[in-house]
Amino acid sequence: MTDHYFDERAVRFANNIYGTAKGEIRLAILWRDLQQHIPWLAGGEPKKILDVGAGLGHLAIKLAEQGHQITCVEPSSEMMQQAQKNIVKAIPDNTVRFIESALQNLSDHIDEKFDLVICHAVLEWLAKPELAIASLTQWLKTEAYLSLMVYNLNGIVMRNLVRGNFRKIKTGEFYGDQRGLTPAHPLSPEMVETWLADAPLRVIQQSGIRVVYDYLTRALANERSIEDIIEMEMQFSVQAPYNRLGRYTHWLCQAQTEKSSVIRHNMA
C-alpha cells in the first residue's frame, strides 16, 4: 500500500465534493463542532492554526476570517495552487502561510506549536495511518485542540448494504479506480479511537458527517432543501448510533499534559 495524493484530482474534488451539498454538509458539521467547543474561535487574541491536508482552503477561509494565523499544508501542488486562489479571492489581505508537504515530512518545514491542529480526510489516504496521531500531537500546545476527520468504514459498509452491493461487502474492496475520489483505506471509528486512547488527548466530541444525506435516494435528496437536510444532519450527527454511520467521523480532542486512560464522548 502507498500514500495517495491529489495532483490530478483537484478539479474533480472541487466539482464533486466541495462545490456540492456534500461539501456544504461537511463544512456545516465541522464548523458547528469547532464553534461549540473552542471558546476563543470567534474572537479575542488571534491564535495559531495548522491545517494539515487543507484541500481547497474552505475551512481555512472561515478561520482566517476570524482573524487567526493559518498555516495550510497540502502535498498536492495543484490543490495548493487552487487553495491559494480561493483564499486570496475571499480574503485579499490575508496572511495565510502555505507549505507544500506530506504529513510525514512536515517536521522538515515547521518546528513550532499551534493552538489548533486540523487534519481532515488525510489518514484514509495513507499507507500507515496509525502513525499519524503521534505526528499530529507533536505540534499541539498544552491544552490545544486537534480536529480529526476520517473516512468511516462503518458508513461505507452500511451504504453498500442498503444498496445491495454485496460483492463489495464480501471482498472488502470499497474503493473505485485508482484515480477515483473514494479513499483506498476507510477506517473504523473503533480503530481510530484506540490510536487516540494511546495519545495524550481527551476526546471532547465525536460526530458523524453525512449520517442522513448518504442514505437518501437521489430523488429524495433533490426534493429536500439543503436547509432541511442540514437540520437533520445537525440533530443526528451527535446521537448514537447514527453518529457512527456517517460517511465521515469527526473527533474534536484537547491535548493533555498527561495521557488520559479514558475517552469521553459527547452524545448530546
C-alpha positions as CSV (number, residue, x, y, z in Angstrom):
1,M,0.0,0.0,0.0
2,T,1.2,3.5,-0.8
3,D,0.1,7.0,0.1
4,H,-2.2,8.8,-2.3
5,Y,-2.2,12.5,-3.2
6,F,-4.4,14.6,-5.5
7,D,-2.4,16.4,-8.2
8,E,-4.7,15.0,-10.8
9,R,-7.9,15.2,-8.8
10,A,-8.2,18.8,-7.6
11,V,-10.8,19.8,-10.2
12,R,-12.8,16.7,-9.6
13,F,-12.8,17.3,-5.8
14,A,-14.0,20.9,-6.4
15,N,-16.8,19.8,-8.7
16,N,-17.9,16.6,-6.9
17,I,-17.3,17.3,-3.2
18,Y,-16.5,20.8,-2.2
19,G,-18.9,22.5,-4.6
20,T,-21.9,20.3,-3.7
21,A,-24.4,19.6,-0.9
22,K,-21.8,17.0,0.3
23,G,-19.3,19.8,0.9
24,E,-21.8,22.1,2.4
25,I,-23.0,19.5,4.9
26,R,-19.4,18.6,5.8
27,L,-18.4,22.2,6.4
28,A,-21.6,22.9,8.5
29,I,-20.9,20.0,10.9
30,L,-17.2,20.7,11.3
31,W,-17.8,24.4,11.9
32,R,-20.6,23.6,14.4
33,D,-18.2,21.3,16.4
34,L,-15.4,23.8,16.4
35,Q,-17.6,26.7,17.4
36,Q,-19.3,24.8,20.2
37,H,-16.1,23.6,21.9
38,I,-13.3,26.1,21.2
39,P,-14.1,29.2,23.2
40,W,-11.5,31.5,21.5
41,L,-12.6,30.6,18.0
42,A,-15.0,33.5,17.4
43,G,-12.9,36.4,18.8
44,G,-10.2,37.7,21.0
45,E,-6.5,37.3,20.5
46,P,-5.5,35.6,17.2
47,K,-4.5,32.0,17.6
48,K,-2.1,29.9,15.5
49,I,-3.8,27.1,13.5
50,L,-2.2,24.4,11.5
51,D,-4.4,22.9,8.7
52,V,-2.8,19.6,7.5
53,G,-4.3,18.5,4.2
54,A,-6.0,21.8,3.7
55,G,-7.6,20.8,0.4
56,L,-9.1,23.8,-1.4
57,G,-9.0,26.0,1.7
58,H,-12.7,26.3,2.6
59,L,-12.2,25.8,6.3
60,A,-9.0,27.9,6.3
61,I,-11.0,30.8,4.9
62,K,-13.6,30.7,7.7
63,L,-10.8,30.6,10.3
64,A,-8.8,33.4,8.7
65,E,-12.0,35.5,8.6
66,Q,-12.0,35.3,12.4
67,G,-8.5,36.8,12.4
68,H,-6.5,33.7,13.2
69,Q,-3.0,32.9,11.9
70,I,-3.4,30.0,9.5
71,T,-0.7,27.6,8.1
72,C,-2.1,25.5,5.3
73,V,-0.3,22.2,4.5
74,E,-1.1,20.3,1.3
75,P,1.1,17.7,-0.5
76,S,-0.7,18.3,-3.9
77,S,0.7,21.3,-5.7
78,E,-2.5,21.5,-7.8
79,M,-4.7,21.6,-4.7
80,M,-2.4,24.1,-3.0
81,Q,-2.5,26.5,-6.0
82,Q,-6.3,26.3,-6.1
83,A,-6.5,26.9,-2.3
84,Q,-4.3,30.0,-2.7
85,K,-6.6,31.3,-5.3
86,N,-9.7,30.7,-3.2
87,I,-8.2,32.3,-0.1
88,V,-6.9,35.4,-1.9
89,K,-10.3,35.8,-3.6
90,A,-12.2,35.5,-0.3
91,I,-9.7,37.5,1.8
92,P,-7.4,39.7,-0.4
93,D,-5.3,40.9,2.5
94,N,-4.9,37.5,4.2
95,T,-1.6,36.4,5.8
96,V,-2.2,32.6,5.4
97,R,1.1,30.6,5.1
98,F,1.3,27.8,2.6
99,I,3.5,24.7,2.9
100,E,3.6,22.1,0.2
101,S,4.4,18.9,2.1
102,A,3.1,15.5,3.1
103,L,2.2,14.9,6.8
104,Q,5.2,12.5,7.1
105,N,7.6,15.2,6.0
106,L,6.1,18.2,7.8
107,S,8.7,18.3,10.6
108,D,11.2,19.3,7.9
109,H,9.3,22.6,7.5
110,I,8.0,23.6,10.9
111,D,9.2,23.3,14.5
112,E,6.5,25.4,16.3
113,K,3.4,24.5,18.2
114,F,-0.2,25.5,17.5
115,D,-3.4,26.3,19.3
116,L,-5.4,24.1,16.9
117,V,-4.3,21.4,14.5
118,I,-6.7,20.3,11.8
119,C,-6.4,17.0,9.9
120,H,-9.4,16.2,7.7
121,A,-9.7,13.4,5.2
122,V,-6.0,12.6,5.3
123,L,-5.5,9.4,7.3
124,E,-7.6,7.3,4.9
125,W,-5.2,8.0,2.1
126,L,-2.1,6.9,4.0
127,A,-0.4,3.6,3.9
128,K,0.3,3.7,7.6
129,P,-2.5,5.9,9.1
130,E,-1.8,4.5,12.6
131,L,1.4,6.7,12.7
132,A,-0.4,9.9,12.0
133,I,-1.7,10.7,15.5
134,A,1.7,10.9,17.0
135,S,2.8,13.2,14.2
136,L,-0.1,15.5,14.7
137,T,0.1,15.7,18.5
138,Q,3.7,16.9,18.4
139,W,2.5,20.3,17.1
140,L,-0.1,20.9,19.8
141,K,0.5,23.4,22.6
142,T,-0.7,22.5,26.1
143,E,-4.5,22.3,26.1
144,A,-4.6,23.0,22.3
145,Y,-7.1,21.2,20.1
146,L,-7.0,18.5,17.5
147,S,-9.7,18.3,14.9
148,L,-9.5,14.9,13.2
149,M,-11.9,13.7,10.5
150,V,-11.6,10.3,8.7
151,Y,-13.5,8.4,6.1
152,N,-15.7,6.0,8.0
153,L,-15.6,2.2,7.3
154,N,-18.9,1.7,9.1
155,G,-20.6,4.3,6.9
156,I,-19.4,2.8,3.6
157,V,-20.3,-0.7,4.7
158,M,-23.8,0.4,5.6
159,R,-24.3,2.3,2.4
160,N,-23.3,-0.7,0.3
161,L,-25.6,-2.9,2.3
162,V,-28.7,-0.8,1.8
163,R,-27.8,-0.5,-1.9
164,G,-27.4,-4.3,-2.3
165,N,-23.7,-4.1,-3.3
166,F,-23.0,-7.4,-1.5
167,R,-19.9,-8.2,-3.7
168,K,-18.1,-5.2,-2.2
169,I,-19.1,-6.3,1.3
170,K,-17.7,-9.8,0.7
171,T,-14.4,-8.6,-0.8
172,G,-13.9,-5.6,1.4
173,E,-12.9,-3.6,-1.7
174,F,-14.9,-0.4,-1.3
175,Y,-12.8,1.9,-3.3
176,G,-13.2,2.7,-7.0
177,D,-10.5,3.1,-9.6
178,Q,-7.0,4.4,-8.7
179,R,-7.9,7.9,-9.9
180,G,-11.2,7.9,-8.1
181,L,-12.3,10.0,-5.1
182,T,-13.1,7.1,-2.8
183,P,-10.3,6.6,-0.3
184,A,-8.3,3.4,-0.5
185,H,-8.3,2.7,3.2
186,P,-11.6,3.6,5.0
187,L,-11.1,3.5,8.8
188,S,-13.4,2.2,11.5
189,P,-14.1,4.6,14.4
190,E,-13.2,1.9,16.8
191,M,-9.7,1.6,15.4
192,V,-9.1,5.3,15.3
193,E,-10.2,5.6,18.9
194,T,-7.6,3.0,20.0
195,W,-5.0,5.3,18.4
196,L,-6.5,8.4,20.2
197,A,-6.5,6.5,23.5
198,D,-2.8,6.0,23.2
199,A,-2.2,9.7,22.8
200,P,-2.2,12.5,25.4
201,L,-5.6,13.6,24.2
202,R,-9.1,13.9,25.6
203,V,-12.0,13.5,23.2
204,I,-14.5,16.3,23.6
205,Q,-16.9,15.3,20.9
206,Q,-17.4,12.7,18.2
207,S,-19.7,13.5,15.3
208,G,-20.9,11.7,12.2
209,I,-20.9,13.7,8.9
210,R,-23.5,12.9,6.3
211,V,-25.4,10.5,8.5
212,V,-28.6,11.3,6.6
213,Y,-27.7,12.6,3.1
214,D,-25.8,9.5,2.0
215,Y,-28.8,7.2,2.7
216,L,-31.3,9.2,0.7
217,T,-32.1,8.2,-2.8
218,R,-31.1,10.8,-5.4
219,A,-34.7,11.7,-5.9
220,L,-35.3,12.4,-2.2
221,A,-32.0,14.3,-1.9
222,N,-33.2,16.6,-4.7
223,E,-36.6,17.0,-3.3
224,R,-35.5,18.1,0.2
225,S,-33.9,21.5,0.7
226,I,-30.3,21.7,1.8
227,E,-31.5,23.6,4.9
228,D,-33.8,20.7,5.9
229,I,-31.1,18.2,5.3
230,I,-28.5,20.1,7.3
231,E,-31.1,20.5,10.2
232,M,-31.4,16.7,10.3
233,E,-27.7,16.2,10.0
234,M,-27.1,18.6,12.9
235,Q,-29.5,16.6,15.1
236,F,-28.4,13.1,14.3
237,S,-24.7,13.7,13.9
238,V,-24.2,13.5,17.7
239,Q,-26.8,10.9,18.5
240,A,-25.9,7.2,18.9
241,P,-26.0,5.0,16.9
242,Y,-26.3,7.4,13.9
243,N,-23.1,9.2,14.6
244,R,-21.2,6.0,13.9
245,L,-22.7,5.6,10.5
246,G,-21.8,8.9,8.7
247,R,-19.6,9.0,5.6
248,Y,-17.0,10.7,7.8
249,T,-16.3,10.7,11.5
250,H,-15.1,13.8,13.2
251,W,-13.3,13.9,16.6
252,L,-12.5,17.1,18.4
253,C,-9.9,16.5,21.0
254,Q,-7.9,18.5,23.5
255,A,-4.2,18.0,24.4
256,Q,-3.5,17.0,28.0
257,T,-0.3,17.3,29.9
258,E,-0.6,13.6,30.9
259,K,-2.1,10.7,29.0
260,S,-5.7,10.1,29.9
261,S,-6.9,6.5,30.1
262,V,-10.5,7.4,29.3
263,I,-12.0,8.7,26.1
264,R,-15.2,10.6,26.8
265,H,-17.8,11.1,24.1
266,N,-20.4,13.9,24.0
267,M,-23.5,12.2,22.7
268,A,-25.8,15.1,23.4
